[in-house]
């Protein structure tokens, strides 16, 4: 009986020892890998791809990555966010490690699609101020004092220069404008902003943004200057990609029937017809 107990104790001891040995081996492996990564995987080359507006030196400077840095000792998410914030024209960033010693930074840049014109000075109403839930002493948002360039996503890129050829958008009040932030407007204009962003996205997807030189936003509709020949009235909300399909079809028929210098007005807001064309 006592012999049986001794055997059981020996087996338990061997089991514990085996577990501790395995745990020690695992810890040693982790330590070895960590030390190896620290010693061997150091950045000797930094590559930047996809950049047009910004130089490689500008992008690398913002990342803070330096030659000799460990490839695995960096916060890629934080670096990507910082690049998109400090370099507004950057939309997406992808950082890859190419062992043993290369960092690849792939960027996708935005394009200035529109410029938001400056309206008269904005003063928030009492209802708007209440909806903002401002803390005591907090200043209400300020309207922009200069036109701003925006991307198709509504990201503010930079103040628009006098030589900008991006489409001019009127009917919005940019608030607290700053490069790298999203375009903000008063609550009463949020529907107009949503309609504009849907329009810009639809135009960009078909590479037609350059065909529009001006957009006037109204409470329930918008007017586009298209190809510098047509004034186009469109609903503010709805299936705008479909409306653009109709617009292109109307313009094509007009060119065929009246020549490519024909101009006029096209109404896409009618309930009884898809489109109504009125020549000048």
C-alpha positions as CSV (number, residue, x, y, z in Angstrom):
1,X,0.0,0.0,0.0
2,X,2.8,2.4,1.0
3,X,4.7,1.4,-2.2
4,X,1.7,2.4,-4.3
5,X,1.5,5.8,-2.6
6,X,5.2,6.4,-3.2
7,X,4.8,5.6,-6.9
8,X,1.9,8.0,-7.2
9,X,3.9,10.8,-5.5
10,X,6.8,10.1,-7.9
11,X,4.5,10.3,-10.9
12,X,3.0,13.6,-9.6
13,X,6.5,15.0,-9.1
14,X,7.6,14.0,-12.5
15,X,4.4,15.6,-14.0
16,X,5.0,18.8,-12.2
17,X,8.7,18.8,-13.2
18,X,7.7,18.2,-16.8
19,X,5.2,21.0,-16.8
20,X,7.8,23.4,-15.3
21,X,10.4,22.3,-17.8
22,X,8.0,23.0,-20.7
23,X,7.0,26.4,-19.3
24,X,10.7,27.3,-18.9
25,X,11.4,26.3,-22.5
26,X,8.5,28.3,-23.7
27,X,9.7,31.4,-21.8
28,X,13.2,30.9,-23.2
29,X,11.9,30.7,-26.7
30,X,9.9,33.9,-26.3
31,X,12.9,35.7,-24.8
32,X,15.1,34.4,-27.6
33,X,12.7,35.6,-30.3
34,X,12.3,39.0,-28.6
35,X,16.0,39.5,-28.3
36,X,16.5,38.3,-31.9
37,X,13.9,40.6,-33.3
38,X,15.5,43.5,-31.3
39,X,19.0,42.8,-32.4
40,X,18.5,41.6,-36.0
41,X,15.4,43.2,-37.5
42,X,16.5,46.9,-37.7
43,X,15.4,49.3,-40.4
44,X,18.1,49.8,-43.0
45,X,15.8,51.1,-45.8
46,X,12.5,53.0,-45.8
47,X,10.4,52.9,-49.0
48,X,7.4,55.2,-49.7
49,X,5.0,54.3,-52.6
50,X,1.9,56.1,-54.0
51,X,2.9,59.6,-53.0
52,X,2.5,62.5,-55.5
53,X,1.8,65.6,-53.5
54,X,4.2,64.9,-50.6
55,X,7.8,63.9,-50.9
56,X,9.3,60.8,-49.3
57,X,11.2,62.9,-46.9
58,X,8.0,64.7,-45.7
59,X,6.2,61.4,-45.1
60,X,9.1,59.7,-43.3
61,X,9.5,62.7,-41.1
62,X,5.9,62.6,-39.9
63,X,6.2,58.8,-39.2
64,X,9.1,59.4,-36.9
65,X,10.7,56.2,-38.2
66,X,14.5,56.3,-38.4
67,X,17.1,54.1,-39.8
68,X,18.2,51.6,-37.1
69,X,14.7,51.5,-35.5
70,X,13.4,48.0,-34.7
71,X,10.9,46.8,-37.3
72,X,8.6,45.3,-34.7
73,X,8.9,48.1,-32.1
74,X,6.5,50.6,-33.7
75,X,2.8,51.4,-33.4
76,X,1.7,51.2,-37.0
77,X,-1.9,52.3,-36.2
78,X,-0.8,55.5,-34.5
79,X,1.7,56.2,-37.3
80,X,-1.1,55.9,-39.9
81,X,-3.5,58.1,-38.0
82,X,-0.8,60.8,-37.6
83,X,0.0,60.8,-41.3
84,X,-3.7,61.2,-42.3
85,X,-4.0,64.1,-39.7
86,X,-0.8,66.0,-40.4
87,X,-0.7,65.5,-44.2
88,X,-4.4,66.1,-45.1
89,X,-4.2,64.8,-48.7
90,X,-3.3,61.3,-47.5
91,X,-6.4,59.2,-47.3
92,X,-5.1,55.7,-46.6
93,X,-1.8,54.3,-45.3
94,X,-0.5,50.8,-45.2
95,X,2.8,49.9,-43.5
96,X,4.5,46.6,-44.3
97,X,7.7,45.0,-43.0
98,X,9.9,43.4,-45.6
99,X,12.4,41.2,-43.7
100,X,15.1,41.5,-42.7
101,X,15.5,45.3,-42.8
102,X,13.0,47.2,-45.0
103,X,9.9,49.3,-44.1
104,X,7.4,49.9,-46.9
105,X,4.9,52.8,-46.5
106,X,2.1,52.7,-49.1
107,X,-0.1,55.8,-49.2
108,X,-3.2,56.7,-51.2
109,X,-3.7,60.4,-51.7
110,X,-6.9,62.4,-52.0
111,X,-7.8,64.9,-54.7
112,X,-9.3,68.3,-54.1
113,X,-12.7,67.9,-55.8
114,X,-14.5,71.1,-54.6
115,X,-14.0,74.4,-52.9
116,X,-16.5,75.6,-50.3
117,X,-17.2,79.3,-50.9
118,X,-17.3,81.6,-48.0
119,X,-20.8,82.8,-47.0
120,X,-21.7,85.8,-45.0
121,X,-20.6,85.7,-41.3
122,X,-22.5,82.9,-39.5
123,X,-24.2,83.6,-36.2
124,X,-25.8,80.6,-34.5
125,X,-29.4,80.9,-33.5
126,X,-30.6,80.3,-29.9
127,X,-32.0,76.9,-30.9
128,X,-28.7,75.9,-32.4
129,X,-26.7,77.0,-29.4
130,X,-28.9,75.0,-27.1
131,X,-28.5,71.9,-29.3
132,X,-24.7,72.3,-29.1
133,X,-24.7,71.8,-25.3
134,X,-21.8,74.2,-24.9
135,X,-20.0,74.2,-21.5
136,X,-19.7,77.4,-19.5
137,X,-17.2,79.7,-21.2
138,X,-16.9,77.5,-24.3
139,X,-17.0,79.5,-27.5
140,X,-19.5,78.7,-30.2
141,X,-18.1,77.5,-33.6
142,X,-16.7,80.1,-35.9
143,X,-17.5,80.2,-39.6
144,X,-14.6,80.0,-42.1
145,X,-13.2,83.3,-43.4
146,X,-11.7,81.8,-46.7
147,X,-12.7,79.2,-49.2
148,X,-11.6,75.6,-48.4
149,X,-10.8,72.7,-50.6
150,X,-12.5,69.4,-49.8
151,X,-12.2,65.8,-51.0
152,X,-15.0,63.7,-52.1
153,X,-15.3,62.4,-48.5
154,X,-15.7,65.9,-47.1
155,X,-12.2,66.1,-45.6
156,X,-10.8,69.7,-45.5
157,X,-7.5,69.8,-47.3
158,X,-6.3,73.4,-47.3
159,X,-7.6,76.9,-48.1
160,X,-8.4,77.3,-51.8
161,X,-6.0,79.5,-53.7
162,X,-7.1,82.1,-56.2
163,X,-6.0,79.8,-59.0
164,X,-8.1,76.8,-57.9
165,X,-10.1,75.2,-60.6
166,X,-12.1,72.9,-58.3
167,X,-15.9,73.3,-58.5
168,X,-17.3,76.1,-56.4
169,X,-19.9,75.1,-53.8
170,X,-22.3,77.6,-52.3
171,X,-25.0,77.2,-49.7
172,X,-22.9,75.8,-46.9
173,X,-21.3,77.4,-43.8
174,X,-18.0,75.7,-42.9
175,X,-17.4,75.8,-39.1
176,X,-14.1,75.6,-37.2
177,X,-12.3,74.8,-40.5
178,X,-8.9,73.1,-40.1
179,X,-6.8,71.0,-42.4
180,X,-7.2,67.3,-41.9
181,X,-10.7,67.5,-40.3
182,X,-14.1,66.7,-41.6
183,X,-16.2,69.5,-43.0
184,X,-18.6,70.7,-40.3
185,X,-21.7,72.8,-40.9
186,X,-24.6,74.1,-38.7
187,X,-27.3,71.5,-37.9
188,X,-29.7,73.3,-40.2
189,X,-27.3,72.5,-43.2
190,X,-26.5,68.9,-42.5
191,X,-29.0,67.6,-45.1
192,X,-27.3,69.8,-47.7
193,X,-23.9,68.5,-46.7
194,X,-25.1,64.9,-47.0
195,X,-26.4,65.6,-50.5
196,X,-23.2,67.3,-51.5
197,X,-21.1,64.4,-50.3
198,X,-23.2,61.9,-52.2
199,X,-22.9,64.0,-55.3
200,X,-19.1,64.3,-55.0
201,X,-18.7,60.5,-54.5
202,X,-20.9,59.7,-57.5
203,X,-19.1,62.2,-59.7
204,X,-15.7,60.9,-58.7
205,X,-16.7,57.3,-59.2
206,X,-17.4,58.0,-62.9
207,X,-14.5,60.5,-63.2
208,X,-16.9,63.3,-64.0
209,X,-16.1,65.8,-61.2
210,X,-14.2,68.1,-63.6
211,X,-17.4,68.5,-65.7
212,X,-19.1,70.4,-62.9
213,X,-17.9,73.9,-62.3
214,X,-20.4,75.1,-59.7
215,X,-22.9,73.7,-57.3
216,X,-25.6,75.8,-55.5
217,X,-27.2,74.0,-52.5
218,X,-30.8,74.7,-51.5
219,X,-33.0,73.2,-48.8
220,X,-34.4,70.5,-51.0
221,X,-32.6,70.7,-54.3
222,X,-29.3,71.7,-55.9
223,X,-28.2,73.3,-59.2
224,X,-25.1,72.2,-61.1
225,X,-23.3,74.0,-63.9
226,X,-22.5,71.1,-66.1
227,X,-19.9,71.2,-69.0
228,X,-20.3,75.0,-68.9
229,X,-23.4,74.5,-71.1
230,X,-26.2,73.3,-68.9
231,X,-27.8,74.4,-65.7
232,X,-29.0,71.2,-64.0
233,X,-31.5,71.0,-61.2
234,X,-31.3,67.8,-59.1
235,X,-33.0,66.7,-55.9
236,X,-30.9,67.1,-52.7
237,X,-31.7,63.5,-51.6
238,X,-32.4,60.4,-53.6
239,X,-30.6,58.1,-56.0
240,X,-28.1,60.6,-57.3
241,X,-26.0,58.1,-59.2
242,X,-29.2,57.3,-61.2
243,X,-29.9,61.0,-61.7
244,X,-26.4,61.4,-63.2
245,X,-27.1,58.5,-65.5
246,X,-30.2,60.3,-66.7
247,X,-28.2,63.5,-67.1
248,X,-25.6,61.9,-69.2
249,X,-28.3,60.3,-71.4
250,X,-30.0,63.7,-71.9
251,X,-26.7,65.4,-72.8
252,X,-25.9,62.7,-75.3
253,X,-29.3,63.0,-77.0
254,X,-29.0,66.8,-77.0
255,X,-25.6,66.6,-78.7
256,X,-27.0,64.3,-81.3
257,X,-30.0,66.4,-82.0
258,X,-28.7,69.9,-81.6
259,X,-24.9,69.7,-81.8
260,X,-22.2,69.8,-79.2
261,X,-22.6,73.5,-78.6
262,X,-26.2,73.3,-77.5
263,X,-26.9,74.7,-74.1
264,X,-29.9,75.1,-71.8
265,X,-31.5,73.9,-68.6
266,X,-32.2,70.3,-67.4
267,X,-34.6,69.6,-64.6
268,X,-34.2,66.2,-62.9
269,X,-36.6,67.0,-60.0
270,X,-39.9,66.5,-61.9
271,X,-42.3,63.7,-60.7
272,X,-43.9,63.2,-64.1
273,X,-40.7,63.0,-66.3
274,X,-37.2,61.7,-65.7
275,X,-35.9,64.9,-67.2
276,X,-37.1,68.1,-68.8
277,X,-34.7,69.9,-71.2
278,X,-35.2,73.5,-72.0
279,X,-32.9,75.0,-74.6
280,X,-31.5,78.5,-74.2
